[in-house]
Amino acid sequence: MNEQPSPHPPDASHGQETVVAAIERPFTLYQPALHIVPVLVDVPHAGRRYPSRFVEESRLNLRSLRRSEDAFVDRLFARTVELGAPMLVAEFPRAYLDVNREPYELDPRMFDGRLPAFANTRSMRVAGGLGTIPRIVGDAHEIYVGRMKVEEALGRIDGLYRPYHGALRSLIQRTQSSFGTCILVDAHSMPSTGLDRDGLAKPDIILGDRFGTSAAGYITDIAEEAFRKLGLSVTRNRPYAGGFITEHYGVPASGVHALQIEINRALYMDEATLTPHQGFAALEQLIAKAMADCFARWSGWLDEWRQAAE
């Protein structure tokens, strides 16, 4: 694995960092000094290294390409590493490759050449333009001018997707081996605009457990209570119940639980300029407190871990 020796992701104050850059590695793994809770955090959509060729050949400008990015979520969850949980962060952007999909959810209309016979070309996500190699970002804005060579798509999957999921599987196995169980926190953010499927404004937090199939009920109950106690509004599974990662890895009967956490972007960033605003530090602190509470109760060490969040 590519392991980052520092437990701290970059400071959130650097919102204007250069993002047109080569993807040097598929992921960064932030390791705690001691892995002392049965938890790990993965951040699959906060990658902000956009290859120059990808940007130049897109029909969209850089800001439009970044509309699907879960901006700065790795920084919001940075203190989970201090609390004893590893954090795995994808280094590439979601618009380039989406690891929260099956490995070969591919739209044949996007590519020159024949896709492998085992590719899933008929999923709802492919039909919506949001396969493993996305066709669109934001409100159905097409990314590519023309077709991509199949070899390039398969190269992204081999070079980025497979290493990311290999690392995630290894971390889950290592955690379960050490603790007898594993709780995967799959961290995301969501646009503040638009209504949910019930016509209501989006809450601060949406917890996704695939309607109770990817995590035991007490896991989600504890998380909901932890966020609510801090004054945040919380709903479950609508409109985000969890994607491939929670569905694939969350098997409560085997001792592995996967919980997706969606954060409303309006709480911490200017969605037009893609920069953190003055609410970022406060939200980072709230997430640290909520996660410390969850880690404590999930682990059974409530008093000690509440103190760690102070």
C-alpha positions, 0 to 999 in steps of 0.5 A: 500500500501507499502509506502516508506517514503523517496522520494529518491530511493537508490543512483545509485553509489551502482551498486554492491549491493547484488541482491540474496535476498528474495522479502520482498514486491511486490513494493515500492511507493515513495511519493512526499511531495505534489502530485501537478502534474497529473502524476505518474511514474511506473517502472515495470521491474527494480526489482533486488531482486532475490530469492536464490531458483530461482537462484539456480534452474535456468539453467542460472547464475545470470548475464544471468538472469539479462539480461531482467532487466531494470537496475537502471531505478528507479534511473534514474527517481528518481527526478520525485518524487521531482517534485511532482509525485509518483513513483511505483517500482516493487521489483521483477525481470522481469525474475521471474514475468512480470507485463507488461503482462496480469495476466494469459499469461501462457505457459502450456508447462512450468507447471506441473498441469492444468492451469485455464480455463481463462488463455491466453495460445495462445498470441504472447508473450506466443509463444515467451517465454515472458508470465507473468511467462517468459520462456526465457531471452535475446536471447532466453535463457531458464530459467528453467531446468524443469517444474514448479508446477502450484501452484507456478506460481499462487502464484507469480501472487497472491502475487506479480502481483495482489498487484502491479496492485492493487496499480497502479489502486489505484494511477491512480484513486487517481490522476484522482480524484484529477486533473480530469486527469492522465498521467501515465509514464511507465518507461523502458530501452532497450538493445543498441544492435540490430537494430529496425524493420526498420533496423536502430540503436536504438535511445536514447529514444523510446516513446510508446503510442500504435500508438496514442491509449493510450495517446492523441497526445499532451502528446507524442508530448510534451515528444518528444520535451522535450527530443529532446531539450536536444540533445537526439534522439527520435522515436515513437512506433518502435520497442516498442509501449507499453505493457499491462500496456499502453494498459490496463490503457491508455484510453484517452477518459476517461482522463487517458493517458499512455506513455511508455518511453524506455531509451537506456542502453548504455547511462548510464550503462555497459551492460556487467557488469550491472553497471552504468558508468560515463554517469549515472549522466548526463543522470539522470539530462537530464531525470529530466529536460525533465520530469520537462518540460513535467510536466510543460506543461502537467500541464500548469505551465511551468515557475515554473517547469522549475525552479524546474529542475535547 
